[in-house]
Amino acid sequence: MRQRSHRPGSQEGSQRTNRRSRGPLLVRGIRPYGASDPVDLLVRDGVIAELGPQLDGAGAECFDGGGLIALPGLVDLHAHLREPGREDAETIATGSAAAALGGYTAVFAMANTDPVADTAVVVEHVYRRGRDVGLVDVHPVGAVTAGLRGERLAELGAMAASAAAVRMFSDDGVCVHDSLLMRRALEYVRGLGGVIAQHAEDPRLTVGAQAHEGEIAARLGLAGWPAAAEESIV
């Protein structure tokens, strides 16, 4: 729940300042996740300041938290913020707002943007836009291969060394099915202390697939999607 500062004069920063100026908030009777008994939760300056039974609510706005559960900030490891290039579908601002409303404090933005997030320049743009919006932590996911084309590695080291400090790499819904290329990517990213999120589907085995491969698909005359398409990648 900790808030970040914003650029002076930005609309988001102004809105955040207005919210902060409302003063402390006391949530009565909320149950922390994993606990059996409800407690009170005091929020001051955007940070949980105190947690316990029957807290003093003097000067605080009170909210009835009965029936609600207090969770740690959630993290979305697979978010599509679409910026840059597809702002008609989503933006970092709108996606961050939706995440915050749902209790998420951090999101990992997939690399299938336009241009693709396969260079330090693009991931730094996404990272800085996330900080400017300031609602949640936006972590850019770097592409494994240039342009998501599966032909050569993207700028993995440069993205890791950038201001965005990328440590998660993925070609999103495009499988890196070249075994040699994937091995090189895994070895490289291991040295960076990062991880690769792979879309486990060999596209050569699922061309035209319409249903899970099996008796029903065969009976209906539908092209089957074999389990081997996933198993071979894993």
Beta strands, then each sheet from edge to edge (+ up, - down):
strand 1: 25-32
strand 2: 39-44
strand 3: 47-52
strand 4: 61-64
strand 5: 69-70
strand 6: 74-79
strand 7: 104-109
strand 8: 137-140
strand 9: 168-169
strand 10: 195-196
strand 11: 211-212
strand 12: 224-225
sheet 1: 3+ 2- 1+ 4+
sheet 2: 3+ 2- 1+ 5+
sheet 3: 6+ 7+ 8+
sheet 4: 9+ 10+
sheet 5: 11+ 12+
end
